[in-house]
Amino acid sequence: MKISHEVKIGFAVFVILAMFIWGYNFMKGHDILSSSVHYYIFFDEINGLEESSPVTLNGYKIGTVSRIGFVPEKTGELEVRLSIEEQVNLPLNTIAEIYNSDLLGTKAIRLVTGDGESFVNNGDTLKGQIEIALQDQIGEQLYPLKEKAENLMASIDSVLSILHYTFNSNFSNDLGESVRHMKNTLGALDTMVAKKDGSFEETMTNIESITRNLAKNNDELTRTLENLASVSDSIAQLNIRSSINLLDQSLANLNSILLKINDGTGTAGMIINNDSLYYQFVETIESLNLLLRDMQMNPKRYVHFSLF
């Protein structure tokens, strides 16, 4: 049987159209020749999720997003259809989460399985959620720090304003003078280091010599320190406590004696605290003086000479 030329052309056109349709759907992530199951998710927003975005389970791609469209009955709500090619059993409480699959922000869906004992069937609806983006997480963490930094900058600005109005040009002059002094000091130090008379180099040489001598005499210094430690230990072992106790007791006795004298107890206390004894003593001295003067003026009253 001879096939006509028109039949051949029609068959070729049919094959080309079929390949075109299959290729178009394949490029969109729909493999019309595969036996895949479909699940549905509803989102208020999808954050840039596109058709043919991958669907993963435990990091492994098991399907793609086959269709995204608005739900006519629910204004603004989006319906996302997943085409799962792998034969996997998903529990009823499985969650479909939109997340960033790379640093460029490419969106994908990952399935977070639950612990339910029953499994979803073809055409069932899964619960959907959106992962918080990394920049949003960083923003949430940095927002309080941003507020504190802004408040700190405002406080610093207020302090600087107060300093400006308080010190005005005098503060600026003092600050400039301090900077000039610091500059002069650094210049002098630089000059001293760069001096060609060798004084700085000689000083450094002397310091190096001293440190070298210390290193050489390290053993002797160690023995000296050990001897000092031994002497201090010997002094610490002496019976100093008893001497201190005796001195303390002596001071206590002296304090008791002084208290008795101050209270007028005893002969010394009466002499120091009784004014009458002082006046009697003065009167006695005056009487003795009068007696001595009378003896000088009238010696015959007191001395008699007789030859027979």
C-alpha positions as CSV (number, residue, x, y, z in Angstrom):
1,M,0.0,0.0,0.0
2,K,1.4,3.2,-1.1
3,I,1.2,6.2,1.4
4,S,0.3,9.4,-0.3
5,H,2.5,12.5,0.0
6,E,-0.2,14.4,1.9
7,V,-0.4,11.7,4.6
8,K,3.3,11.9,5.1
9,I,3.2,15.7,5.4
10,G,0.3,15.5,7.9
11,F,2.1,12.9,10.0
12,A,5.3,14.9,10.1
13,V,3.3,18.0,11.1
14,F,1.6,16.0,13.9
15,V,5.0,14.7,15.2
16,I,6.4,18.2,15.1
17,L,3.5,19.7,17.0
18,A,3.6,16.9,19.6
19,M,7.3,17.4,20.1
20,F,6.8,21.2,20.3
21,I,4.0,20.8,22.9
22,W,6.1,18.3,24.9
23,G,9.2,20.5,24.8
24,Y,7.2,23.6,25.8
25,N,5.8,21.8,28.8
26,F,9.1,20.3,29.6
27,M,10.8,23.7,29.6
28,K,8.1,24.9,32.0
29,G,8.7,21.9,34.3
30,H,5.8,19.8,33.1
31,D,6.5,16.4,31.8
32,I,3.3,15.2,30.2
33,L,4.7,11.7,29.7
34,S,5.5,11.1,33.3
35,S,3.1,9.6,35.9
36,S,3.3,12.3,38.6
37,V,1.0,13.2,41.5
38,H,-0.2,16.7,42.2
39,Y,-0.6,18.6,45.5
40,Y,-2.0,22.1,46.0
41,I,-1.0,24.9,48.3
42,F,-2.6,28.3,48.9
43,F,-0.5,31.4,49.7
44,D,-1.4,35.1,50.2
45,E,2.0,35.9,48.6
46,I,4.7,33.7,47.1
47,N,7.8,36.1,47.3
48,G,8.9,35.5,43.7
49,L,8.2,31.8,43.4
50,E,7.9,30.9,39.7
51,E,6.6,28.0,37.7
52,S,9.2,25.2,37.2
53,S,10.8,26.0,40.6
54,P,12.1,22.9,42.2
55,V,10.4,21.0,45.0
56,T,12.7,19.2,47.4
57,L,12.5,16.8,50.2
58,N,15.5,16.5,52.5
59,G,17.5,18.4,50.0
60,Y,16.6,16.1,47.1
61,K,14.5,17.3,44.2
62,I,11.4,15.2,43.8
63,G,9.3,17.5,41.6
64,T,8.6,21.0,40.4
65,V,6.0,23.8,40.6
66,S,3.7,23.0,37.7
67,R,1.3,26.0,37.9
68,I,0.7,29.2,39.8
69,G,-2.5,31.2,39.5
70,F,-5.1,33.3,41.4
71,V,-8.1,31.6,42.9
72,P,-11.2,33.1,41.4
73,E,-13.3,32.6,44.5
74,K,-10.8,34.1,46.9
75,T,-9.6,37.6,45.9
76,G,-5.8,37.9,46.0
77,E,-5.1,34.3,47.1
78,L,-2.7,32.3,44.9
79,E,-2.9,28.6,44.2
80,V,0.4,26.7,43.7
81,R,0.3,23.2,42.2
82,L,3.1,20.8,42.8
83,S,4.0,18.0,40.5
84,I,5.8,15.2,42.4
85,E,7.5,12.7,40.2
86,E,9.1,10.5,42.9
87,Q,7.0,8.0,44.7
88,V,7.0,9.2,48.3
89,N,4.5,9.0,51.1
90,L,3.9,12.4,52.7
91,P,2.1,12.5,56.1
92,L,-1.0,14.6,56.4
93,N,0.7,17.3,58.5
94,T,3.5,17.9,55.9
95,I,4.3,21.6,55.3
96,A,5.3,23.1,52.0
97,E,7.7,26.0,52.7
98,I,9.0,28.6,50.3
99,Y,12.6,29.3,50.8
100,N,15.8,30.8,49.2
101,S,17.6,28.0,47.4
102,D,20.8,30.1,46.8
103,L,22.4,33.4,47.8
104,L,20.8,35.1,44.8
105,G,17.4,34.7,46.2
106,T,16.1,32.0,43.9
107,K,12.9,30.6,45.3
108,A,12.0,26.9,45.8
109,I,9.7,24.8,47.8
110,R,10.8,22.2,50.3
111,L,8.6,19.7,52.0
112,V,8.9,19.4,55.8
113,T,7.3,16.1,56.7
114,G,5.4,15.6,59.9
115,D,4.8,12.7,62.2
116,G,1.3,11.8,61.1
117,E,0.4,8.2,60.6
118,S,-1.9,8.9,57.6
119,F,-0.7,10.1,54.2
120,V,-1.9,12.6,51.7
121,N,-3.4,11.5,48.4
122,N,-3.2,12.9,44.9
123,G,-4.9,16.2,44.6
124,D,-4.9,17.0,48.4
125,T,-4.0,20.4,49.8
126,L,-0.8,20.9,51.9
127,K,-0.2,23.6,54.5
128,G,2.0,26.3,53.2
129,Q,4.4,28.8,54.9
130,I,7.2,31.2,53.9
131,E,10.7,31.0,55.4
132,I,12.0,34.3,56.8
133,A,14.7,35.5,54.4
134,L,18.2,35.9,55.7
135,Q,18.2,39.6,55.2
136,D,14.9,39.9,57.1
137,Q,16.4,37.9,60.0
138,I,19.5,40.1,60.0
139,G,17.3,43.1,59.8
140,E,15.3,42.0,62.8
141,Q,18.5,41.4,64.8
142,L,20.1,44.7,63.7
143,Y,17.0,46.9,64.1
144,P,17.4,47.3,68.0
145,L,21.1,47.9,67.5
146,K,20.4,50.5,64.8
147,E,18.0,52.3,67.2
148,K,20.7,52.3,70.0
149,A,23.3,53.6,67.6
150,E,21.0,56.4,66.5
151,N,20.3,57.3,70.1
152,L,24.1,57.2,70.9
153,M,24.9,59.4,67.9
154,A,22.2,61.9,69.0
155,S,23.7,61.9,72.5
156,I,27.2,62.5,71.2
157,D,25.9,65.3,68.9
158,S,24.3,66.9,71.9
159,V,27.5,66.6,74.0
160,L,29.5,68.1,71.2
161,S,27.1,70.9,70.8
162,I,27.3,71.7,74.5
163,L,31.1,71.5,74.4
164,H,31.1,73.8,71.4
165,Y,29.0,76.4,73.1
166,T,30.8,76.0,76.4
167,F,34.4,76.1,75.3
168,N,33.9,77.8,71.9
169,S,37.2,78.9,70.5
170,N,39.2,78.4,73.7
171,F,38.6,74.7,73.6
172,S,39.6,74.6,69.9
173,N,42.7,76.6,70.7
174,D,43.6,74.3,73.6
175,L,43.1,71.2,71.5
176,G,45.2,72.7,68.7
177,E,47.9,73.6,71.2
178,S,47.9,70.0,72.6
179,V,48.2,68.6,69.1
180,R,51.1,71.0,68.4
181,H,52.9,69.9,71.6
182,M,52.4,66.3,70.7
183,K,53.8,67.0,67.2
184,N,56.8,68.7,68.7
185,T,57.4,65.8,71.1
186,L,57.2,63.3,68.3
187,G,59.5,65.4,66.3
188,A,62.0,65.6,69.1
189,L,61.9,61.8,69.5
190,D,62.4,61.4,65.8
191,T,65.4,63.7,65.9
192,M,66.9,61.9,68.9
193,V,66.5,58.5,67.1
194,A,67.9,59.9,63.8
195,K,70.8,61.7,65.5
196,K,74.1,60.7,64.0
197,D,76.2,61.3,67.1
198,G,75.5,57.8,68.3
199,S,74.0,58.8,71.7
200,F,70.7,56.9,71.1
201,E,72.6,53.9,69.7
202,E,75.0,54.0,72.7
203,T,72.1,54.1,75.1
204,M,70.5,51.1,73.5
205,T,73.9,49.3,73.5
206,N,74.2,50.0,77.3
207,I,70.7,48.7,77.9
208,E,71.5,45.6,75.9
209,S,74.7,45.2,77.9
210,I,72.8,45.5,81.2
211,T,70.3,42.9,80.1
212,R,73.1,40.6,78.9
213,N,74.8,40.9,82.3
214,L,71.6,40.2,84.1
215,A,71.1,37.1,82.0
216,K,74.7,36.0,82.8
217,N,74.2,36.5,86.5
218,N,70.8,35.0,86.7
219,D,72.0,32.1,88.9
220,E,73.6,34.5,91.4
221,L,70.5,36.7,91.5
222,T,68.4,33.5,92.1
223,R,70.7,32.5,95.0
224,T,70.5,36.0,96.5
225,L,66.7,36.0,96.3
226,E,66.6,32.6,97.9
227,N,68.9,33.8,100.8
228,L,66.7,36.8,101.3
229,A,63.7,34.5,101.4
230,S,65.5,32.3,104.0
231,V,66.3,35.3,106.2
232,S,62.8,36.5,106.0
233,D,61.5,33.1,107.0
234,S,64.0,33.0,109.9
235,I,62.7,36.4,111.1
236,A,59.2,35.2,110.8
237,Q,60.0,32.2,113.0
238,L,61.4,34.3,115.8
239,N,59.3,34.6,119.0
240,I,58.2,38.2,118.2
241,R,54.7,37.6,119.4
242,S,55.8,37.3,123.1
243,S,57.8,40.5,122.9
244,I,54.9,42.3,121.4
245,N,52.7,40.9,124.2
246,L,55.1,42.1,126.9
247,L,55.3,45.5,125.3
248,D,51.6,45.7,125.1
249,Q,51.3,44.7,128.8
250,S,53.9,47.3,129.8
251,L,52.0,50.0,128.0
252,A,48.8,48.9,129.7
253,N,50.5,49.2,133.1
254,L,51.9,52.6,132.3
255,N,48.4,53.7,131.2
256,S,46.9,52.5,134.5
257,I,49.5,54.5,136.5
258,L,48.8,57.6,134.5
259,L,45.1,57.2,135.0
260,K,45.6,56.9,138.8
261,I,47.8,60.0,138.8
262,N,45.2,61.8,136.8
263,D,42.5,60.7,139.3
264,G,44.5,61.9,142.2
265,T,45.2,58.5,143.6
266,G,48.5,58.0,145.5
267,T,51.2,60.4,146.5
268,A,52.1,61.5,143.0
269,G,48.5,62.0,142.1
270,M,47.9,64.1,145.2
271,I,51.0,66.2,144.6
272,I,50.0,66.8,141.0
273,N,46.2,67.3,141.5
274,N,46.1,69.0,145.0
275,D,46.8,72.8,144.8
276,S,47.0,73.1,148.7
277,L,50.2,71.0,148.8
278,Y,51.7,73.4,146.2
279,Y,50.8,76.5,148.2
280,Q,52.0,74.9,151.5
281,F,55.3,74.0,149.8
282,V,55.6,77.7,148.6
283,E,54.8,79.0,152.1
284,T,57.4,76.7,153.6
285,I,60.1,77.9,151.1
286,E,59.2,81.5,152.0
287,S,59.4,80.9,155.7
288,L,62.8,79.2,155.2
289,N,64.0,82.2,153.3
290,L,62.9,84.6,156.1
291,L,64.7,82.4,158.6
292,L,67.9,82.5,156.6
293,R,67.8,86.3,156.2
294,D,67.1,86.7,159.9
295,M,70.1,84.5,160.8
296,Q,72.3,86.6,158.5
297,M,71.1,89.8,160.1
298,N,71.0,88.7,163.7
299,P,73.5,85.8,164.1
300,K,73.7,86.4,167.9
301,R,70.2,85.2,168.4
302,Y,71.1,81.8,167.2
303,V,74.9,81.4,167.9
304,H,76.5,82.0,171.3
305,F,80.3,82.2,172.0
306,S,81.6,81.6,175.5
307,L,85.2,81.2,176.6
308,F,84.4,80.0,180.1
